[in-house]
Amino acid sequence: MNEGVLLWGLVFGSIGLFNFMYGKKVGNPMIRYTGLALMVYPYFFSSAIVIIVVGVGLMFLPMFVKL
C-alpha cells in the first residue's frame, strides 16, 4: 500500500460515513447502503485509480437508482 491508497480510502470512507448517517436520519436505504459500501470497498482494492473510479461511481449511484 502506498500513501495515495490510504489517502483516497480515508476520503471516500469519510464521505461514506456521512452518507450512512444521513441516509439513516432521513430513512433512505439507498443512501445508507451506498455510504456503507463507500466505507468498506477501499479495503478490497490496492490501486488508487481504481479506488477513485469506484468511489466516484458509488457517490453518484443514489442519483440514478431509487429504492
DSSP file (Angstrom, degrees, kcal/mol; ACC not computed):
  #  RESIDUE AA STRUCTURE BP1 BP2  ACC     N-H-->O    O-->H-N    N-H-->O    O-->H-N    TCO  KAPPA ALPHA  PHI   PSI    X-CA   Y-CA   Z-CA
    1    1 A M              0   0    0      0, 0.0     2,-0.2     0, 0.0    46,-0.1   0.000 360.0 360.0 360.0 143.0    0.0    0.0    0.0
    2    2 A N     >  -     0   0    0     44,-0.2     4,-1.7     1,-0.0     3,-0.2  -0.616 360.0 -93.0-116.9-178.1    1.2    3.5   -0.7
    3    3 A E  H  > S+     0   0    0      1,-0.2     4,-2.7    -2,-0.2     5,-0.2   0.843 119.6  57.9 -66.4 -34.7    0.1    6.9    0.5
    4    4 A G  H  > S+     0   0    0      2,-0.2     4,-2.6     1,-0.2     5,-0.3   0.898 105.4  49.5 -63.9 -40.9   -2.4    7.5   -2.3
    5    5 A V  H  > S+     0   0    0      2,-0.2     4,-2.1     1,-0.2    -1,-0.2   0.919 113.8  46.1 -64.2 -43.4   -4.4    4.4   -1.5
    6    6 A L  H  X S+     0   0    0     -4,-1.7     4,-2.1     2,-0.2    -2,-0.2   0.911 113.8  48.6 -65.8 -42.2   -4.5    5.3    2.2
    7    7 A L  H  X S+     0   0    0     -4,-2.7     4,-2.4     2,-0.2    -2,-0.2   0.945 114.5  43.4 -64.1 -49.3   -5.5    8.9    1.4
    8    8 A W  H  X S+     0   0    0     -4,-2.6     4,-2.6     1,-0.2     5,-0.3   0.855 112.1  54.5 -68.5 -33.4   -8.3    8.1   -1.0
    9    9 A G  H  X S+     0   0    0     -4,-2.1     4,-2.0    -5,-0.3    -1,-0.2   0.902 110.3  46.8 -63.1 -40.3   -9.5    5.3    1.2
   10   10 A L  H  X S+     0   0    0     -4,-2.1     4,-2.1     2,-0.2    -2,-0.2   0.909 112.6  49.9 -66.4 -42.8   -9.8    7.9    4.1
   11   11 A V  H  X S+     0   0    0     -4,-2.4     4,-2.1     2,-0.2    -2,-0.2   0.959 116.6  39.1 -61.5 -52.8  -11.5   10.4    1.8
   12   12 A F  H  X S+     0   0    0     -4,-2.6     4,-2.2     1,-0.2    -1,-0.2   0.821 113.7  55.8 -72.7 -28.7  -14.2    8.0    0.5
   13   13 A G  H  X S+     0   0    0     -4,-2.0     4,-2.1    -5,-0.3    -1,-0.2   0.885 108.4  48.4 -65.7 -38.3  -14.6    6.4    3.9
   14   14 A S  H  X S+     0   0    0     -4,-2.1     4,-2.1     2,-0.2    -2,-0.2   0.908 111.8  48.4 -67.6 -42.4  -15.4    9.8    5.4
   15   15 A I  H  X S+     0   0    0     -4,-2.1     4,-2.6     1,-0.2    -2,-0.2   0.898 111.1  52.4 -62.7 -39.6  -17.9   10.5    2.7
   16   16 A G  H  X S+     0   0    0     -4,-2.2     4,-2.8     2,-0.2    -2,-0.2   0.887 106.5  52.1 -63.5 -39.9  -19.4    7.1    3.2
   17   17 A L  H  X S+     0   0    0     -4,-2.1     4,-2.3     2,-0.2    -1,-0.2   0.920 111.0  47.7 -62.7 -43.4  -19.7    7.7    7.0
   18   18 A F  H  X S+     0   0    0     -4,-2.1     4,-2.7     2,-0.2    -2,-0.2   0.931 113.4  47.7 -62.1 -45.8  -21.6   11.0    6.2
   19   19 A N  H  X S+     0   0    0     -4,-2.6     4,-3.0     1,-0.2     5,-0.2   0.900 111.1  51.5 -63.0 -40.7  -23.8    9.3    3.7
   20   20 A F  H  X S+     0   0    0     -4,-2.8     4,-1.9     2,-0.2    -1,-0.2   0.936 113.5  43.4 -61.7 -46.9  -24.6    6.4    6.1
   21   21 A M  H  X S+     0   0    0     -4,-2.3     4,-2.0     2,-0.2    -2,-0.2   0.901 116.3  47.7 -66.7 -40.7  -25.6    8.7    8.9
   22   22 A Y  H  X S+     0   0    0     -4,-2.7     4,-2.5     2,-0.2     5,-0.2   0.916 111.6  50.0 -67.0 -43.3  -27.6   11.0    6.6
   23   23 A G  H  X>S+     0   0    0     -4,-3.0     5,-1.7     1,-0.2     4,-1.0   0.861 111.5  49.1 -63.5 -35.4  -29.4    8.0    5.0
   24   24 A K  H  <5S+     0   0    0     -4,-1.9    -1,-0.2    -5,-0.2    -2,-0.2   0.886 111.2  50.4 -69.0 -38.8  -30.2    6.7    8.4
   25   25 A K  H  <5S+     0   0    0     -4,-2.0    -2,-0.2     1,-0.2    -1,-0.2   0.915 118.6  35.6 -66.5 -44.3  -31.5   10.0    9.5
   26   26 A V  H  <5S-     0   0    0     -4,-2.5    -1,-0.2     2,-0.1    -2,-0.2   0.552 109.5-119.3 -89.5  -7.3  -33.8   10.6    6.5
   27   27 A G  T  <5 +     0   0    0     -4,-1.0    -3,-0.2    -5,-0.2    -4,-0.1   0.777  62.3 144.7  77.9  27.5  -34.8    6.9    6.2
   28   28 A N     >< -     0   0    0     -5,-1.7     4,-1.8    -6,-0.2    -1,-0.2  -0.872  32.2-167.4-101.5 109.5  -33.4    6.4    2.7
   29   29 A P  H  > S+     0   0    0      0, 0.0     4,-2.8     0, 0.0     5,-0.3   0.816  83.8  59.3 -69.0 -28.4  -31.9    2.9    2.3
   30   30 A M  H  > S+     0   0    0      2,-0.2     4,-2.1     1,-0.2     5,-0.2   0.934 109.3  42.8 -65.2 -45.0  -30.1    3.6   -1.0
   31   31 A I  H  > S+     0   0    0      2,-0.2     4,-2.2     1,-0.2    -8,-0.2   0.893 115.2  51.1 -66.7 -39.0  -28.1    6.4    0.6
   32   32 A R  H  X S+     0   0    0     -4,-1.8     4,-2.0    -9,-0.2    -2,-0.2   0.932 112.8  43.8 -64.8 -46.7  -27.4    4.4    3.7
   33   33 A Y  H  X S+     0   0    0     -4,-2.8     4,-2.3     2,-0.2    -1,-0.2   0.856 112.5  52.7 -69.3 -34.3  -26.2    1.3    1.7
   34   34 A T  H  X S+     0   0    0     -4,-2.1     4,-2.4    -5,-0.3    -1,-0.2   0.901 108.7  50.9 -66.5 -39.4  -24.1    3.4   -0.6
   35   35 A G  H  X S+     0   0    0     -4,-2.2     4,-1.5     2,-0.2    -2,-0.2   0.894 109.8  49.9 -62.5 -40.4  -22.5    5.0    2.4
   36   36 A L  H  X S+     0   0    0     -4,-2.0     4,-1.5     2,-0.2    -2,-0.2   0.911 110.8  49.4 -64.1 -42.1  -21.7    1.6    3.8
   37   37 A A  H  X S+     0   0    0     -4,-2.3     4,-2.7     1,-0.2    -2,-0.2   0.888 108.0  54.2 -64.2 -39.1  -20.2    0.5    0.5
   38   38 A L  H  < S+     0   0    0     -4,-2.4    -1,-0.2     1,-0.2    -2,-0.2   0.830 109.7  48.2 -64.9 -31.2  -18.1    3.6    0.4
   39   39 A M  H  < S+     0   0    0     -4,-1.5    -1,-0.2   -23,-0.2    -2,-0.2   0.819 120.3  35.4 -76.1 -29.8  -16.7    2.8    3.8
   40   40 A V  H >< S+     0   0    0     -4,-1.5     3,-1.7    -5,-0.1     4,-0.3   0.836  98.0  73.0 -96.5 -36.5  -15.9   -0.8    3.1
   41   41 A Y  G >< S+     0   0    0     -4,-2.7     3,-2.0     1,-0.3     4,-0.5   0.765  82.5  69.2 -62.0 -29.9  -14.8   -1.0   -0.6
   42   42 A P  G >  S+     0   0    0      0, 0.0     3,-0.7     0, 0.0    -1,-0.3   0.753  90.2  66.1 -61.2 -19.3  -11.3    0.6   -0.2
   43   43 A Y  G <  S+     0   0    0     -3,-1.7    -2,-0.2     1,-0.2    -3,-0.1   0.709 100.2  50.6 -70.6 -18.0  -10.2   -2.5    1.8
   44   44 A F  G <  S+     0   0    0     -3,-2.0     2,-0.4    -4,-0.3    -1,-0.2   0.512 102.6  64.1-100.4  -6.0  -10.5   -4.7   -1.3
   45   45 A F    <   -     0   0    0     -3,-0.7     3,-0.0    -4,-0.5     0, 0.0  -0.915  50.2-170.4-121.8 146.4   -8.5   -2.6   -3.9
   46   46 A S        +     0   0    0     -2,-0.4     2,-0.5   -45,-0.1   -44,-0.2   0.294  64.3  84.9-116.8   8.8   -4.8   -1.7   -3.9
   47   47 A S     >  -     0   0    0      1,-0.1     4,-2.1   -42,-0.1     5,-0.2  -0.942  64.6-148.5-114.7 132.0   -4.8    0.8   -6.7
   48   48 A A  H  > S+     0   0    0     -2,-0.5     4,-2.2     1,-0.2     5,-0.2   0.870  99.7  55.2 -64.8 -36.3   -5.5    4.5   -6.1
   49   49 A I  H  > S+     0   0    0      2,-0.2     4,-2.5     1,-0.2    -1,-0.2   0.920 108.9  47.0 -63.7 -43.6   -7.0    4.9   -9.6
   50   50 A V  H  > S+     0   0    0      1,-0.2     4,-2.6     2,-0.2     5,-0.3   0.897 110.8  52.5 -65.2 -40.3   -9.5    2.0   -9.0
   51   51 A I  H  X S+     0   0    0     -4,-2.1     4,-2.1     1,-0.2    -1,-0.2   0.902 111.3  46.8 -62.7 -41.1  -10.4    3.4   -5.6
   52   52 A I  H  X S+     0   0    0     -4,-2.2     4,-2.6     2,-0.2     5,-0.2   0.937 113.9  46.7 -66.2 -47.0  -11.2    6.8   -7.2
   53   53 A V  H  X S+     0   0    0     -4,-2.5     4,-2.1     1,-0.2    -2,-0.2   0.932 116.7  43.0 -63.8 -46.9  -13.2    5.4  -10.1
   54   54 A V  H  X S+     0   0    0     -4,-2.6     4,-2.6     2,-0.2    -1,-0.2   0.899 114.2  52.2 -66.8 -39.7  -15.3    3.1   -7.9
   55   55 A G  H  X S+     0   0    0     -4,-2.1     4,-2.0    -5,-0.3    -2,-0.2   0.913 110.2  46.5 -64.0 -44.0  -15.7    5.8   -5.2
   56   56 A V  H  X S+     0   0    0     -4,-2.6     4,-1.7     2,-0.2    -1,-0.2   0.906 112.6  51.7 -65.2 -40.2  -17.0    8.4   -7.7
   57   57 A G  H  X S+     0   0    0     -4,-2.1     4,-0.9    -5,-0.2    -2,-0.2   0.917 110.6  47.4 -61.3 -43.3  -19.3    5.8   -9.2
   58   58 A L  H  < S+     0   0    0     -4,-2.6    -1,-0.2     1,-0.2    -2,-0.2   0.836 108.2  56.2 -67.6 -31.9  -20.7    4.9   -5.8
   59   59 A M  H  < S+     0   0    0     -4,-2.0    -1,-0.2     1,-0.2    -2,-0.2   0.871 112.7  40.8 -67.3 -35.3  -21.2    8.6   -4.9
   60   60 A F  H >X S+     0   0    0     -4,-1.7     3,-1.0     1,-0.2     4,-0.7   0.563  92.2  89.5 -89.5  -8.5  -23.3    9.2   -8.0
   61   61 A L  H >X S+     0   0    0     -4,-0.9     4,-2.1     1,-0.2     3,-1.2   0.884  80.4  57.0 -57.9 -43.8  -25.3    5.9   -7.7
   62   62 A P  H 34 S+     0   0    0      0, 0.0    -1,-0.2     0, 0.0    -2,-0.1   0.752  99.7  61.6 -63.6 -20.3  -28.1    7.3   -5.5
   63   63 A M  H <4 S+     0   0    0     -3,-1.0    -2,-0.2    -4,-0.2     3,-0.1   0.812 115.5  30.5 -70.8 -28.6  -28.9    9.9   -8.1
   64   64 A F  H << S+     0   0    0     -3,-1.2     2,-0.5    -4,-0.7    -1,-0.2   0.681 115.5  57.5-105.7 -22.9  -29.7    7.3  -10.7
   65   65 A V     <  -     0   0    0     -4,-2.1     2,-0.5   -35,-0.0    -1,-0.2  -0.953  64.1-169.2-116.2 122.4  -31.1    4.4   -8.6
   66   66 A K              0   0    0     -2,-0.5    -3,-0.1     1,-0.1    -5,-0.0  -0.929 360.0 360.0-112.4 132.7  -34.1    5.0   -6.3
   67   67 A L              0   0    0     -2,-0.5    -1,-0.1    -5,-0.1    -2,-0.0   0.357 360.0 360.0-107.1 360.0  -35.3    2.5   -3.7
